[in-house]
Amino acid sequence: KSHTDDWAPGPFSSKPQRSQLQIFSSVLQTSLLFLLMEFLVESGSQTHLFWSRISKVLSRASEALESGNPS
């Protein structure tokens, strides 16, 4: 029996499953990204309202952090 036989992954090796999981994860992330982009394009003015609300919340949060820090 040679050393290469010991090195070869067996049928129960976790390496193929791990790579398949990584491939599935990247495909899922890409699909979700395209769905999100499609939703944002279709929603139009609602998207603008959504981002304006988020920017208001972020600006309020940063103002609260700045006022809480003594400078």
C-alpha positions, 0 to 999 in steps of 0.5 A: 500500500502506498502513501498516496492511497492514505492521502486520497480522501475517502467517500465520507470526507468532509472536504467535498461537502464543504466546497459544495456548501461554499458554492451553494452559499455564494450562489445563494448570496448572488441570487439574493443580491439580484433579487434585492436589486430587482426589488429596488429598481421596481419599487422606485419612489418607495426606494427613495423614501426607504433610503431617506428614512435610513439616512435620517435614522443614521444621522440621528444616531451619529448626533446622539453619539457625538452629544454623548461623547465629551469633546 
